Amino acid sequence: MFYTIKRFLRSSYADKISSTEKAELQYLTKVFPFKVSEYVLEELIDWAHRDSDPIYKLTFPRRDMLSDEHWKLLTAAKSLKEEREAVARIRHDLNPHPANQKDNIPSIGDRLFGGIQHKYKETVLFFPAQGQTCHSYCTYCFRWAQFVNLEEHKFKSKEQTELFDYLAYNKGVTDVLFTGGDPLWMSNSQLIPYLNTMIEKELQHVKNIRIGTKALAFHPERFLDEEGDVLMKKFESLQKAGKKIALMAHFSHEKELQTKKVIKAAERLKNAGVIIRTQAPLIKGINDSGALWRDMWITQVNLGMVPYYMFIERDTGAHEYFAVPLARAYQIFTEAYSQVSGLAKTVRGPSMSTDPGKVLVDGIISLGGEKKFLLKLIQSRKPELINIPFYADFDMNATWLDELNINPPWDAYLDGSQQFDREELNSIHEVA
């Protein structure tokens, strides 16, 4: 069972929170999407200590997620029309599409593919329309605009032909990421036709099928019931057809890895030949601890998972409430990374998903007597920029790339006028 705000407020779970919290929730859920699975309510949240419980913070919006200005605007509305106008204004101010995501929508001639994003040469993101929701909504989700009633902010496609046609035209694509929302919200009857598209003979160049999902953390039953049985067989058949399956599992906290259902679901996926790669953003008040990330990565490795990314929370939604400064993020990552075995050192981070690509905070150094951030792109629209170092003035409070003073200027770095070139890097390597 899944709870919207109306169902939650009518349930016995609502008795566990105060009347003030209920009133605030009714306002907050007009702006932020809210849904939570019974599994999360029953097995993950510690209701006796909900104020400090990370899963409660992860799924229930808080008053402080809105600025005082936005809160007053929302609560001062005296009619439904004023309220709708306030909500629209607030959502617009919350930057619904960070990193210019709409720029990633591709086209072939005059044909626009609105359910696809193609930012990096090898990888295509596909947004099946039926999967543009989740089992539970994370309060910090950078794709929150997918789940609210703003059609102009949604990426989605109902057509398998759209995916097939675009991939058949782009022979350089090796990876397809089914994303959302959560593709595993879909029933097998909805999901499997999309997966079957991947084994068409015209798509032999597509080798890897990725599925971005929070289902393993928030609804592990998806892999354990009769639907799960069918899904495992489908994964096995796809691999026999030459496709590799990777579940890009979103785990925000170690608590999500500890239930019997999650452990059993992970085992089933592994037995079906699925690689589980784990990722999550670093979030203030939920997982901003080196010890927590250390323990989370160790637990993931013990369960046969592959730690993949620690992200910086994107500059969208309640970013100011959840953001961790870049300097602190680097400290947390380094503390955790230094205390795990090589099997967990597959993880990369802390990484920002920006318009040009994924920017890694690679170090804090002294350069010419001044403290600097050492940065580099580990994925980019321009492959020639990948792994080329650049610098930014150290700023203890900066939480995102656009808050940094980059040396040389960011535009010069991107257009290639001020950077190391490949020949210079190769000559350094040869000397070494």
N, C-alpha and C positions, 0 to 999 in steps of 0.2 A: 504494500500500500504506500501511496505517496501523498504528502500533505501540502496543499496550497495554504495560503494564510487563512482562508475561511475555514477549511477543514481543521487546521491546527487549532484555531481559537475555539472550535466546538469540541475539541478532544480533551481527554483527561491530561494530556501533556501540558496544556495551557494552564492547568492548575498549579504547575510547578514554577510559574513566573508571576511577577507582581502585576498589579493593575496598571502601573505606570509603564512597565515594559510592554504590556499588551497594547496600550494606547500608542506608544511610540512605534511599535511594529506596524500598526495599521497605517501610520503615515509613511514610514520608511519603505514599506513594500509597494507603495504607489510609485516610487522612483526606482528602487532596486528589485530585480526579480527574486522571488522566494518560492522554493519548493524543497522539501526534505523527505527522505525515505524513512519508512518505519524502522528499517535496519539501523540507520544513523541515530534515530531517536531512542531506540531501545538498547542498542549494543555498544554505541560509541560515546554518547554524551554522558558525562557524570553530572547528573542534575543537582546533586547535593553541593557541588562546587562549580556551578555553571559560569559564574563570573570570571573564573580563571581557567575554565575548561577550554582547551584549544579547538575542539570540534564544535562546541557551541559557538565560539567566536567565528569559526569557519563557515557556519551555515545560517546564523541569525544576525541580520543587520543591526547595527548599533547607532544610537543617536549621534555619536561623534563622527560617524561616517559622512555627515553633512556639515558644511560650514554653518556658522550662526546665521549668515545672510540667507543661505538656502533654506535652512530650517524655518526661519521667520517667513520667508516667501511661501513655503509650503503650508504652514499652519495658519497663515493669515487669510488664505483663500476663503471667500464667503459664498461661493457658488461652485457648481460643478465645472462651469466654463473657466472660472478663475483658477480652479485647482488643476485642470488640464493644462492651462497655459503655464502655470508654475512648474508642473512636472516636466513639460517640454523644455522650458528654459533651463531647468536644473540639469536635465539629461544632456542637453547641448553643451552646457558648461563643463560637463564631466568627460569631454573628449571621447565620444563613443567609438571612434576609429583611430586608435593610436598607430603610429608608424605608417600613416598613409596607406592603410590596408586596401582601400579602394583602388589604389594604383596597381595592385597586383592582379586585378581582374584582366584576363587576357582576351584577345580577339583574333579571329582569322578573317581577314578582309573586313567586311561590314558586320560579321557575326560576333556578338559579344557573349562570352561564357560567364554568366553571372554567378554560377555555382562553383566556380573554380578560382583559386589563386595560384599564380605561377611566379614566384619571386626568385627562386634559385633554379638554375638550368636543369638539374637532375631530378628535382622533386616537384610534384604537383599536389596541391591540397584540393580535396573535393568535399563539398558540403551537401550531403544528401538532405533534401528538404524534410524528410520524416524524422531526421535525427537532430533537428535544431532545438533540442531541449536536453535536460540532464536529469538524472535520478535525484540529485540534490544540487542546489546552486551554491557555489562558493561565493562568499561575500566579496572577495577580491577579484573575481573572474574578469579577465581582460576582454572576454567576448560577451559581457553582460548585455550589450546592445542586440545580440542575436535573440534574446529571450523576452524582450519587451515589445510592446506594440508600436514599433517604429519600422515599418516596412523598408524605408529608405536606408536603414542601417543593416539589413540582413543579406547574408550570402546564402544562397540555397539553389538546389536544382532537383527537380523531380524526374529528370530524364537520364536513363543510362546511356542513351544515344549521345547526349552532350559530352559525357565523360569519354565514351569510346571515340567519338569523332576527334576530340581534341588530342587524345593520346596517340591515335593513329597518325595524326598529322605531325606530331612532335616525337620523332624517333630518338631524340637525345634524352628523353625522360626514362629514368630507371626505377624511380620510387613514386608510389602514390600513397598519400596520407589521407585516409578517411577521417574527417574531423567534424567539428560542430561548434556548439552543442556536443552531443555524445552519440556517435553512430550506434553504440550498443544499447541505446534506448530503443532502437528499432527492433521489431520482431524479426525472426528469421525470414519470414515471407517477404519482408521489406528489404532486409539487408542482403540476403544471398543473391538476388538478381544483380546487384551492383558488383558483388564479389565475382560472380560468374563472368561478368564482362572482362575481367582481368585475364581470362584464359583464352580469349579469342586469338586466333592465329596471327592477326594483324598487330597484336600487342605483345609479341614475344620479347620486345626490348624492355618491357616493364618486368623487373626482376623481384622487386620488394613491395609488399603490401603492408602498410602501416595502419594501425587503427588507434587513434588518439581517444583515450577513455578514462573516466573516473569510476567506471562501473565496478572495477575490482575492489576499490576502496569503499564505495557507497552502496553498491548493490551486487555483492558477490554471488547472490542466488542466480544471477544471469548465466553463470557458468555451471551451475549445479543441478538445475531442473531438466525436464525433458527438452526444452529449448536449448539448454546448454549441451545436451548430448548431440543434438543435430549440428550445433555450431562446431563442436570439436571434430566431428566427421568431415564437415566442410573444410575446416582448416587443414586436416590431413589430406584431403583430396586436392586442395590447391597446391600443397607442397609436392604431391606426386606429379602435378602438372608443371613443376619447375619454379613455383613461386615461393619466396620466403615470407613468413608472416611474423611481424613484430607488433606486439601490443605496447603502445606508448602509454604506460600506466602512470596516472597522476596520483602520487602519494604526498600529502602535505605534512604528515606527522606520523611518528612511529606507532601511535595508537591504532592507526588504520591498518597496520600490518599484523596485529596481534590476535585477531579473532580466529576461531577454528574454521569459519566459513572462508575467510580470505586465504588461509593456509591451504585448505583443500582445493579451492578454485585455482590457486597458483600451481598446485601440483598437477591438476587436470590439464591446464594449459601447457605446461612443460611436457607432459606425456604426449600431447598432441603435436609436439614439435615447435610450439610457439615460443619465440624469444620475448621475454618481458623486460622492456627498458623503462626505467623510472625517472621521473622528472617532476619538478615543482618550483614555484617561486619562493624566494625568501620573504617572509611576511612578519612584520612587527607584531608582537603579542601572540603569535601562533607558533612560529618555528625559528625565531631569531636567537639561536643558541648553537655554538659549535658542537657541544656535547650531544645535542639532539640530532643534528645532521650526522654526526659520527655514528651514533647508535642506529639511526635509520638506515644508513648505507650498509652497516654491518648486518642488520636484520635482513635487508633486501638480498645481499649476497648469500646469506645462509638459506634463503628461500629460493635460490637459483635465479634471482633477478639481476639485471645489469644496471647499476647506477649510470645515469646518462647526462642530466643537466641540473644545475642549480641556476635558476633564473633570477634576475632582478625584477621585482614587481613593475609591470608596465605603467606608464603615465596616463592612466585612465581610471574612471570610476572614483572610488574613495582613495586615490593614490596617496594623498597627504596623511591619511589615517594609517595606512598599512606600510608605507615606504620605509625602508632601511637605508641609511646613507651608504654610499658606495665604499667608503673607507671601512665602515663597520662590516659590510658584506664581505669584503676581501678578508678581513680578520676572521670572520666566522668560517668562511670556506677554508682558509689556511689551517685554522685550528682543527677542523674536522678532518681535512685531507691528510694532515700529518699523523693522524692516529688510526688509520685504517690500512689494511693490507693492500697489496697490488691489485687484487681482484676488484676492489672498490675504486681504484684510481682510474677507472674508465670514465668517471664523472668529469664534466667540464663546467667551469663557472668561476666566479659569478658572471653571468652573461646577460646583456641587454639586447632584446629584439627590436632593433631600430629600423628606420626606413632603408638605409643602405645595406643592412645585414646584422648579424649577431656580433656585438662588440663585447669582447672579453676583457675584464679587469684583470690584467696579467701580473700586476705588481705595483708596489709603491716604492719609489727609488729617489735617490738624490742625483740631480743632473745639473752640473754647473753651480753647485752649492744650493740649489733650490729643490724643494720636495715636489715630486711629480707622480701622477698616475701613469703607469705603463699600460697601454691599451693595444688591442689588435682585433681585426675582424677574423672570426673563425668560420664565417659563412658570409657570402656577399652576392649582391646582384652582379658585381664585377669580380669574377674569379681572380683577376690579376692583383686585387687588393688583399686577398686572404693571406694571413700570417705576417703581414708587413707591420712592424711596430710603429706606433705613434704615441704622442705624449699629451697630457693635459695638466695644467696647474693643479696642485693638490687643493682640495676643498673638503674640509671635514663634514660639511653639511649637505653636499650635493647628493642627489638621489637619482639623477638621470643624466644622460649624455648632454642634453641641451643646457644644463646648468654648469657645464665645464668650459673653461677657456682652453681650447685645444691648440697645440703648437706642432707643426704649422697650422694655420686655420683649416677647419674641417673641409671647407669647399676645395681648398688647394690640395688637400690629401685625397679627396674623392676624384678630382679631375686629373690626378697624377702629376701635377706640376711641382709638388714638393714631397718627395718620398724616395725611399730606396727603390731601385728597380731590381728586376730578377737577375740580371747579369751581375750586378754588384753583389747581391746575396750569394750567387753561385761562386763568385771569385773568393768571397770570404770563406765559403765552405771548402773550396779547393785548398786554400792556404792552411785551414785547420786540419 
